[in-house]
Amino acid sequence: MARMRPRSLTWCRETRTHGRHASSIVTSPKLKLAPAYWSRAAILPGIVAIAPMLPGTLAFGMAFGALCAEKRFSLAEVEVMMALVYGGLSQFVAVQSGPDHLTASSIATLAVLTLTVNIRFALMSASLRPWFGTLPRWQAYPAMLLVTDGGWLAAVRYREHGGADAWFYTGGALVLYVAWLVSAVPGYVLAEQLADPKKYGVDLAMPAFYAAMLVPAWKGARLAIPWVVAGVVALVVYWLLAGWWFIIVGALSGAVCAGFIEPPAAKPEHTHG
């Protein structure tokens, strides 16, 4: 893949050379971002950016491997699910709530649950379209199969600072994918030792992982209101209704609440001269 020169840098230099606005301060909403390109120079920075997420991913995968061993899955079945589904929390939901005998209603319930848990990936992928949409489809669409919470957050922060190299996101995403595949094996093999997850703190892997994901997503108290609404509603439904309804109702309530909150107004651009 040929290396292309980021056009955003050229645009910034040109901006500084035009008359009385040469000292304009360009705010991020006005930044003209370069189209996506591929350069191996961004692979290592992308891996470094997702490195803090690797311990949580490994613990998460080990916990899932132990759960599958408890449910009497074969190791081959576990690895196929890890490789093809790559759904994280939705895999836990599917395995934990899966009945002993599948029926049409139980399959429909599992489908709704996994769709609710994974619908965020559709929104994350859509948010990357202005960046990856400038690439050929055969390059952009396979990369979207690797979208994860942590990888997406790292990619968005990189893009907001003017980055355009597609290898930054893809390189880190591939490392997370391999870590996810490998992590289930020791969890499956050591399932007996992990039978009591509290003994090693594995039970905290999922809540700690997703709580850590909220930190870089913080945009102020006002925009965090839907998080609180979703969490409170989910807790109430958890105590009132059996099953996994708290996930569906909590997610929907948070989404509805977010729809009524207007985004903060963009700060005006400051100019000098």
C-alpha positions, 0 to 999 in steps of 0.5 A: 500500500503506497504511503500518501502525504497527509493533506491536513498538514499541507492545509494547515501550512496554507492557512498560515500564509494567507494575509491578515488571518495568518495567525488564526487559531483553528479549532478542532471542529473546523479542522479539515482532516486528511483522507485515510491512507496506509503507512506502516509507521503508525502500526507501533503507535496504534499498538501502544495506544491500546496496550493499557486495554490488553490486561482487561482483554486477557482477563475478560477472555480467560473468564469466558474460557472458564465459563465455556468449560463449565458449560461443557463446550469443547475447546475447539468450539470456544475458539471458533466462537472467539474467532467468528463472533468476537462479541465480548460481552454478548458472548457471555450473555449468549452462553450464560442465558442459553437454554439446555434445549433450543426452541424458536422462542429461546433463539429469538430471545438470544437474538434480541439480547445479543443485538441489544448488546452489540448494537453499539458496534454499528454506531461505532462503525458508522462514526468511523465512516468519514475516515475509513469511507475514503478507502476502497470498500474492500479495505474499509469493510474488513477493518470494521469487523475488528471494532471493539470498545477500546480500539474504537476509543483509541482510534477516535482520539487519534482522529480528533487530533488530525490522524489519518493513518488507517494502520493506527486503528487496524494494527491495534485492533489486530493485536486485541483480536489475537489477545482475545483468541489466545486468552480463552485457552488458559481460562478453559484449561484452568477452569477448575481453579477459576470456578470461584472467580472472586478468589482471583478477582476475575469477577471484576474483569468485566465491570472494571473493563467497561468502567475504564472505557468511560473515562476517555468518553467523558464529555462533561456531566450533562452528556453523562446523564444518559449513562446514569439513567441507563444504569439506574433503570437497569438496576431497577429492572434487574431487581424486578424482572428475572432474566436479561431484560435489564440489558434491553430496558437499560440500553433503550432508556439511556438511548431515549434520554440521550435523544432529548439532550442537545449537544453543547454549542461549539466554541466560536473560532478565535482570530487575531489580526 
